[in-house]
Amino acid sequence: MATNSFLSLRPWRRSCPVPQPASAAPSVRHPLCARLYARQAEQADRLGLGERRRALLDGLVGRVIEIGAGTGANLRHYPTEVSEVVAVEPEPYLRARLTEAARSAAPSVRVVDATAERLPFEDGAFDAAVASLVLCSVADPGLALRELARVLRPGGELRFLEHVASAHAARRRAQRVADATVWPWLSGGCHLGRETTAVLTAAGFVIEREERFAFGIPPLDPPKTHVLGIARRAG
């Protein structure tokens, strides 16, 4: 797919604020799920999700924060105009994979142990933010997005790629039943039926563009509705 359809920003030059002192990050450990996720992410990219990642990041510039950066699957797709990526990942196995991937990434990458709900950075410290297949599994997506809004400069972009609740009523009901019972426990906190774009708006973002598509990894992962888009911090 074409990767130049997403809007790019003019460089916004500024000195980089020093991160605030951080207390110890809350413990997030999913040893089995993290390893399964790492294998699944590689397969997903081979099936076409890699092109979606490239579109997600196309045109970014300046200093970028990525929450829940996982194994670092996005790092190879960042444009050279990005001066630094601060990659946040609290899960130890995934963070080790992320650190390894950061060594060969084109932009400068700093790996940080923190959760999306408690980012150890000053207000307005970043030009752009990325949330990629993470808002389904954070404990409090509203708080995570408010934190992203806080650390973004006024008018800064949020690029998002997430799976969301189905538009079909029966599937949506099934997703909500799964989310209320065993699915998060089986999948490291993942939720199938979150209304992520509504949470984005409530957190102070204005969605400028979104594209919805179905994607799954056969045979065990049926197609789920995904949304790829750009939002901007209000103000």
C-alpha positions in Angstrom: 0.0 0.0 0.0 1.1 3.6 -0.5 2.8 5.2 2.5 2.6 8.8 1.5 -1.1 9.3 2.2 -0.6 10.4 5.8 0.1 14.1 6.5 3.6 15.0 7.4 4.6 17.8 9.8 7.1 20.6 9.3 10.0 20.2 11.7 9.3 21.9 15.0 12.7 22.8 16.6 13.1 23.0 20.3 15.5 22.0 23.0 14.7 18.6 24.4 13.5 18.8 28.0 15.1 16.6 30.6 12.9 13.8 31.8 11.4 14.1 35.3 12.8 11.8 37.9 10.9 8.6 37.7 9.9 6.3 40.5 10.2 2.6 40.0 7.9 1.4 37.2 5.0 -0.9 38.3 5.8 -4.5 37.7 4.3 -5.8 34.4 5.3 -9.4 33.7 3.6 -11.8 31.2 6.4 -14.3 30.5 4.4 -16.7 28.3 2.2 -14.1 26.6 5.1 -11.9 25.8 6.9 -14.7 24.0 3.8 -15.7 22.1 3.2 -12.0 21.2 6.7 -11.7 19.8 6.2 -14.6 17.5 2.8 -13.4 16.5 4.1 -9.9 15.7 6.7 -11.4 13.3 4.0 -13.4 11.5 1.7 -10.4 11.4 4.3 -8.3 9.6 4.9 -11.0 7.0 1.1 -11.0 6.4 0.9 -7.3 5.7 0.9 -5.5 9.0 4.5 -4.3 8.3 3.1 -2.1 5.5 0.5 -0.7 7.9 3.3 0.2 10.4 5.2 2.0 7.6 2.0 4.1 6.8 1.5 4.7 10.5 4.9 6.4 10.9 5.3 8.0 7.5 6.1 11.8 7.7 6.9 11.9 11.4 9.7 14.3 12.5 11.3 15.5 15.7 11.2 13.8 19.0 8.8 10.9 19.3 7.5 8.8 22.2 6.1 5.3 21.5 4.2 3.6 24.3 4.1 -0.2 24.6 6.9 -0.5 22.0 7.0 -4.3 22.4 9.7 -6.0 20.5 10.6 -2.8 18.5 8.7 -3.9 15.3 8.1 -0.3 14.5 11.7 0.9 14.8 12.8 0.0 11.3 9.9 2.0 9.8 10.7 5.4 11.5 11.7 8.1 9.0 15.2 9.6 9.2 13.7 13.0 10.0 12.9 11.6 13.5 15.6 12.9 15.8 14.9 10.5 18.7 12.5 7.8 19.6 11.8 7.3 23.3 10.4 3.7 23.4 8.5 2.8 26.5 8.0 -0.8 27.5 7.4 -2.3 31.0 7.4 -6.0 30.2 11.0 -7.4 30.8 11.1 -9.9 27.9 9.7 -7.5 25.4 11.9 -4.7 26.7 15.0 -6.9 26.1 13.9 -7.6 22.5 13.2 -3.9 22.1 16.7 -3.0 23.4 18.2 -5.4 20.9 16.2 -3.9 18.0 17.2 -0.4 19.0 20.9 -1.1 18.4 20.3 -1.3 14.6 17.5 1.3 14.3 18.2 4.4 12.1 17.0 7.0 14.5 18.4 7.4 18.0 16.4 5.2 20.3 16.2 5.3 24.1 14.4 2.5 25.8 12.5 3.3 29.1 11.0 1.0 31.6 7.6 2.7 32.4 3.9 2.2 32.0 1.7 4.2 29.6 -0.3 5.4 32.6 2.7 6.9 34.4 5.2 8.5 31.9 8.3 9.9 33.6 8.6 13.0 31.3 7.8 16.7 31.5 4.8 18.3 30.0 5.2 19.1 26.3 8.4 17.1 26.0 7.6 15.5 22.6 6.7 16.5 19.1 4.7 13.3 18.3 3.5 10.1 19.9 2.8 6.6 18.7 0.4 4.0 20.1 0.6 0.8 18.2 -1.3 -2.3 19.3 -1.0 -1.3 23.0 -4.3 0.4 24.0 -6.1 -2.9 24.0 -3.9 -4.1 26.9 -3.1 -1.1 29.1 -4.9 -1.2 32.4 -6.5 2.3 31.9 -6.5 3.5 28.3 -8.1 6.8 29.3 -5.3 7.6 31.7 -2.7 6.4 29.2 -4.0 8.8 26.6 -4.3 11.7 29.0 -0.6 11.1 29.9 0.3 11.1 26.2 -1.6 14.4 25.8 0.3 15.8 28.7 3.8 15.0 27.4 2.9 16.1 23.8 3.5 19.7 22.8 0.3 21.7 22.0 -0.8 20.6 18.5 1.5 17.5 18.6 0.4 14.4 16.7 -0.6 11.0 17.9 -0.3 8.2 15.4 -2.4 5.2 16.3 -2.8 1.6 15.1 -5.1 -0.4 17.3 -7.7 -3.2 17.1 -11.1 -2.0 18.3 -14.6 -3.2 18.9 -16.4 -4.7 15.9 -19.1 -2.7 14.1 -21.3 -5.8 14.0 -23.6 -5.9 17.1 -23.4 -9.7 17.6 -19.6 -9.8 17.4 -19.3 -6.7 19.7 -21.5 -8.5 22.3 -19.3 -11.6 22.1 -16.2 -9.4 22.5 -17.6 -7.8 25.6 -18.4 -11.1 27.1 -14.9 -12.4 26.4 -13.4 -9.1 27.9 -15.5 -9.5 31.0 -14.4 -13.1 31.6 -11.3 -15.0 30.5 -9.8 -13.3 27.5 -7.7 -10.6 29.3 -6.4 -13.3 31.7 -5.4 -15.6 28.8 -3.9 -12.8 26.6 -1.8 -10.7 28.9 -4.4 -8.0 29.5 -5.7 -7.7 25.9 -9.3 -6.6 25.4 -11.1 -7.3 22.2 -13.9 -4.7 22.3 -12.5 -1.4 23.4 -14.0 1.8 21.9 -10.6 3.3 21.4 -11.4 6.2 19.2 -14.1 7.4 21.7 -11.5 7.2 24.4 -9.0 9.2 22.3 -11.5 12.0 21.9 -12.4 12.1 25.6 -8.7 12.4 26.4 -8.3 15.6 24.5 -7.4 14.5 21.0 -9.0 15.6 17.7 -9.0 12.7 15.2 -8.0 14.1 11.8 -7.9 10.9 9.8 -8.7 7.2 10.3 -8.8 4.1 8.2 -10.5 0.9 9.3 -9.6 -2.5 8.0 -9.9 -6.2 9.1 -6.8 -8.1 10.0 -6.1 -11.5 11.6 -3.5 -14.2 11.7 -5.0 -17.6 10.6 -6.0 -20.1 11.7 -6.4 -19.2 15.4 -6.8 -15.4 15.2 -10.0 -14.4 13.3 -10.0 -11.1 11.5 -10.6 -8.1 13.9 -11.4 -4.5 13.1 -8.3 -2.3 13.2 -8.1 1.4 13.0 -5.1 3.4 11.7 -5.1 7.1 12.1 -3.8 10.5 13.1 -5.0 12.6 16.0 -3.8 15.9 17.3 -3.6 17.2 20.8 -6.1 20.0 21.2 -4.7 23.4 22.0 
